[in-house]
Amino acid sequence: MAVIIHAGGGDSALDLPQENQLAHLQKAVGGYIEVVPSKQDGYSIVCNEEGKLQNLPINYRATMLHWHTSDPLCGDVVIIRTKDLN
């Protein structure tokens, strides 16, 4: 189980099957993925690796809760326990 934090507000659950995780994560973030560590131990952030280039909106909530730099996360992001990534 993972959580999508939507750039426009709110969140939703993402049931992430063991097989073909990449396709599900790409669909959730709308493109190629980039996995970065969260400031919350044991979690990772999956975001659109071209989010800034595509001018996706800043995801203020995800940036404040999980990111540890001044460079904002853009677009919808997925928060997942690191041990659940294959």
C-alpha positions as a Python dict, from the first residue, in 0.01 Angstrom:
ca = {
    (1, 'M'): (0, 0, 0),
    (2, 'A'): (119, 349, -86),
    (3, 'V'): (-30, 698, -71),
    (4, 'I'): (-58, 947, -356),
    (5, 'I'): (-30, 1306, -237),
    (6, 'H'): (-199, 1513, -506),
    (7, 'A'): (-48, 1850, -600),
    (8, 'G'): (-396, 2001, -607),
    (9, 'G'): (-471, 1885, -254),
    (10, 'G'): (-583, 1568, -87),
    (11, 'D'): (-448, 1219, -107),
    (12, 'S'): (-558, 873, -210),
    (13, 'A'): (-450, 517, -150),
    (14, 'L'): (-253, 333, -417),
    (15, 'D'): (-272, -44, -411),
    (16, 'L'): (67, -140, -546),
    (17, 'P'): (83, -503, -663),
    (18, 'Q'): (411, -693, -646),
    (19, 'E'): (422, -737, -1022),
    (20, 'N'): (465, -449, -1268),
    (21, 'Q'): (512, -181, -999),
    (22, 'L'): (683, 49, -1247),
    (23, 'A'): (375, 86, -1466),
    (24, 'H'): (153, 162, -1166),
    (25, 'L'): (397, 421, -1029),
    (26, 'Q'): (439, 587, -1369),
    (27, 'K'): (63, 613, -1404),
    (28, 'A'): (30, 763, -1055),
    (29, 'V'): (286, 1040, -1118),
    (30, 'G'): (211, 1091, -1488),
    (31, 'G'): (545, 999, -1641),
    (32, 'Y'): (892, 865, -1580),
    (33, 'I'): (964, 815, -1212),
    (34, 'E'): (1239, 930, -983),
    (35, 'V'): (1274, 773, -638),
    (36, 'V'): (1418, 997, -367),
    (37, 'P'): (1452, 947, 8),
    (38, 'S'): (1194, 1096, 238),
    (39, 'K'): (1291, 1280, 555),
    (40, 'Q'): (1061, 1027, 725),
    (41, 'D'): (1274, 720, 804),
    (42, 'G'): (1178, 408, 613),
    (43, 'Y'): (988, 589, 338),
    (44, 'S'): (1066, 700, -15),
    (45, 'I'): (913, 954, -248),
    (46, 'V'): (827, 859, -604),
    (47, 'C'): (783, 1164, -824),
    (48, 'N'): (776, 1254, -1191),
    (49, 'E'): (1141, 1298, -1286),
    (50, 'E'): (1048, 1566, -1541),
    (51, 'G'): (793, 1742, -1319),
    (52, 'K'): (973, 2075, -1317),
    (53, 'L'): (1049, 2060, -1692),
    (54, 'Q'): (680, 1993, -1757),
    (55, 'N'): (582, 2285, -1532),
    (56, 'L'): (376, 2062, -1304),
    (57, 'P'): (240, 2249, -1001),
    (58, 'I'): (443, 2251, -681),
    (59, 'N'): (323, 1989, -437),
    (60, 'Y'): (350, 2199, -122),
    (61, 'R'): (212, 1935, 113),
    (62, 'A'): (446, 1658, -1),
    (63, 'T'): (742, 1897, -1),
    (64, 'M'): (677, 2008, 358),
    (65, 'L'): (600, 1661, 496),
    (66, 'H'): (862, 1449, 323),
    (67, 'W'): (1127, 1653, 147),
    (68, 'H'): (1439, 1787, 313),
    (69, 'T'): (1573, 2044, 69),
    (70, 'S'): (1455, 2380, -63),
    (71, 'D'): (1398, 2229, -410),
    (72, 'P'): (1020, 2164, -426),
    (73, 'L'): (850, 1846, -539),
    (74, 'C'): (622, 1900, -839),
    (75, 'G'): (310, 1715, -945),
    (76, 'D'): (146, 1419, -775),
    (77, 'V'): (386, 1210, -569),
    (78, 'V'): (368, 864, -417),
    (79, 'I'): (487, 798, -65),
    (80, 'I'): (587, 437, -12),
    (81, 'R'): (767, 235, 249),
    (82, 'T'): (1114, 174, 115),
    (83, 'K'): (1098, -197, 191),
    (84, 'D'): (792, -227, -40),
    (85, 'L'): (985, -115, -349),
    (86, 'N'): (1102, -398, -574),
}
